[in-house]
């Protein structure tokens, strides 16, 4: 049986993810920015939230922790390197450790750069990875607490996952990322085609995530960077990109 994963759009462009194992009834919330819409989405499906998984400490990823925990008694798991900044944390994890959702095991991957202790959760049996603000559809996170060498290593690590792996990132940034991507690789036909797809999807009000590792290998200029220097140059260009 597959893991059921739904998006709860909140704030301006955040996605909170609800992951539900039908066999056990276990439900996890990944990066709850706020509580009320998440609780409502779970209740509408008859799901009982038992866990929160945080990828990093930023308020738009942990802002709903306390209220969801108060309402459900759930257990909160987050990055060991940022444990003192994760509200209500019960378990601190780092790369190589695991989490469980029913019969599904998630492997914790260290992906520092956006924040110093950022982690991702890879569930091989479900073909899914929750990446927070490290990898976006056609983009990567800003280098707030780390450097390009770390982000390049992250891109290499995530690129090595199976191509069909579905990537659940935390923001709807794809249109801006795609517009930048065509300037970074103007001769990449796959990027040009994907920009057209993204424009159409957003015009119709459709989400552009999840994406897949294979799509990012083909169209993400940060995952496609040849080395840390090229990633750094592309990240700097994106930071000032007005498109």
N, C-alpha and C positions, 0 to 999 in steps of 0.2 A: 504494500500500500504506500502511496506517495505521501510526502509531507505536504500539507496544505499551507500555502504562504499567501497572505494578502497584504496590500498596502493600505495604510491609513494616512492620507495626505493631511498635513497640519502646517500651521504657520504660513509663510509665504511660499516655500518650495521644499519643505522637509517631507520625507517619507518615513513613517514609523512602520516597522514590519511586524506582523503577527504570524508566528509559525505554529502550526497545530498538527499533532500526531493523532489521527483518528482512532488508531488502535488503543492507545492508552488514555486518550483525552488530554494529554499534557499540552499546554500552550505556553509559548515564550514570546515576550515582547522584546524586540531589538531596538534599542536607542529611542526610548519614549521622550520626545521633546516636551509633551504635555500629557495630562492624564485623561481628561474627560472624553475626547473622541476615541481614544484607545479602549477605554472601559466600555464605551457604547458599542464599538465595533465588535468586541468580544461577546458582549451580552446579546447582541443581535443574532449571533451565530450559535449561542448556547455554549460558548467556550469559557472555560475557567482558567484564568491566568495564574500559572504557578511559578513562572520565572521571568526575570528581566535579564537580558544580556546587554551590557554596555560595551561599546568599542573604544570610547575615549571620554574625557571629562567635560567637553564643551556643553554649556547649558542647554543648547538646542538638541542635545542627545540624552541628557540626564534629568531634564527639568520635570518630567513626570514621575520620576522614581518614587518619591516619598508618598505621593497621593495614591499611586497604584499599589504600593506596598501596604498602605493603611487600609485600602479597600479590599485587598485580596489576601494579604499575608504572604505574598510571594517572596521568593528568594532572589536576591540581586547578585549577579556575577559581573565583575568588571576587571579592567587591567591592573595588574599588581603594581606597575610603575606609577599609577595614578590613583591608588586606592584611597588616599586621603582627600581626593577631590570628587569621589563618586558617592553621592548621597545614598545612605542606607545599605551600603555594600555588605554582603555576607560572605562572599568568597572572592578572593583575588587570584587571578590566573595569569600565566605568561605562556609564551611560545612552548609548544610541546605538551602542554596539559590538555585535558579534554573536558567537555561538557556533555550532558546527555539530555535528550528530549524524547521521552519514550524509548523506543528501540533505536533511535538515531543518535550516533555519537558525533560530536563536533570537535574538530581539532583546532586548538588555538594557535594562531600564527602571529608572531611579532611583526608589526609593520610601522615602525616609528618614522616620523618626519613631520606629518601634519601636527601631531602632538608627540611628546617624547615617549609616551608609553602606549601608543595606539596599538590595538590588536584587531584581528579579524577572526571570524568563526567559520571554518570550512566543514561542511557536512557531506562527506563523500557519498554516503548511501543515498542522500537526497539530491545529489548533484547541485549543491548550492553553496555559496559563500557570501557571508555578510561582511561588508568591507568598510562600513562607516563612511568616513571622509578621505580614505586613502585612494581608492580607485573609483572614478566616475565613468559613466558612459562617455567615451571619447575625451576623457580628461583625468586629472589627478588632483589631490588636495593641495592647498597652499602649504608652503614650507614654514609653518609658524614656529615650531620648536625643534626642527631638525634641518637636514641639508639635502642637497640633490643626490649625493652619494647614497644616502639612506633610501630616498624615494626610488632611485634607479634599482637598488637591490629589491625593494618591494615589488616593483613592476616585473622584475625578472622572476621573483618567487611566485607571484600570482599568475604570470604568463605560463608557468610550468604546470598549472592545474589542467585537467582535461578540458579540451576545447568546448565541450557541451555544458560545462559548469555554468549555472545561472548566477549572475552577479547582482547582488542586492545592495545598491548604494543608497545613501541617505538623502540625496537631493535631486531635484529635477533641474539639472544644469546643462542638459544635453544640447539644447539649441545654441547657447553661447559657446559651448565646447566645440560643436560641429563647425560653427562659423570660423572659429580660430583654426581648427584642424585643416581646413582647406587652404589657409594661408601658410601653415607649417609644411604641408605636403601638397602643393598645387597640382602635381602630376599623378596623384593617387586617385584613380577612378572610383575605388570603393568608398573613399571618403566623400567624394562629390555626390555619389549616389545616396549615401546615407544622409547627407545634409538634406537632400530633397525629401527623403522619408521623414526625417525629424520635423521639418517645416510643416509637412502635411499632418503629421500626428498631433503636433501642438496646436495647429489651427483647428483641428477637430476636437481638441480638449483631451486627447489621449496621452497617457503616460508613456515615456520612452524607456522605462526600466521595468523589470530587470533586463539586463543585457547578457551577453555570454562572453566567456574568455576568448572564444574564437573570433567573435566580432571585434573585440578590443585589439586582438593581435593584428587584425587587418586594418583598423580605422582609428586607433587611439595613438596620437603622436607621442604621448609620454611612454606608453608601453613599447612603442616602436623605436624609441630613442636608442642610438647605437652605444652610447656611454653616458656617464653621469654629467659630463660637460654639455652634451647636446640636450639632455633633459633640463639642466639648469638654464640653458639659453631659452629653451621653449617655455619653461615655467616663468621666467622673467618677462618674456614677450607676452604671455597670456595674462600676467598680472597687470600689464598696461594696455591690454587689447580693448579697443573701444567698440568692436563690432557686435 
